[in-house]
Amino acid sequence: MTELTFRLLVSLTALITVAGIVADELGSGKLPEPLRSVKAQAKALAVASSKKSSIVGAVRISLVAGYFLSLLALALFAPFSPWAYLFFTLAWSALTFSDAPHILPRSFVPLYEASLLLNGAVLALCFLSPLAARFMAT
């Protein structure tokens, strides 16, 4: 895999992740009423926990920002970036799990799944492919 192809894959990962977040927000209206109310309750709890403690809000913002900054660092082949990306991917996953339930309309599930698959593919390329040596250079 060339560096350009890897950078394109990293860019696609960022794009699909943003598209998934936007689709999650815009697609809420397509859910049946019972699911909309459950999703609204879960979102209200997450917002309330962030408002209750500024530390929780700062951690949430830091995780999202760190995730996207680590993607940028990957595209620039920074030596620390695979580990930072692994950390922020796992931390964001834990945050998503803690905010459960995660309810999406059926039509938006492929975007969410594509985001997860691309995250895994990028991580595998960073640690298991010949491209991994590029991150070891100083």
Secondary structure, DSSP 4 states (H G I P E B T S, - for coil): --HHHHHHHHHHHHHHHHHHHHHHHHGGGGS-HHHHHHHHHHHHHHHHHHHH-HHHHHHHHHHHHHHHHHHHHHHTT-TTHHHHHHHHHHHHHHHHHHT------GGGHHHHHHHHHHHHHHHHHHHHSTTHHHHH--
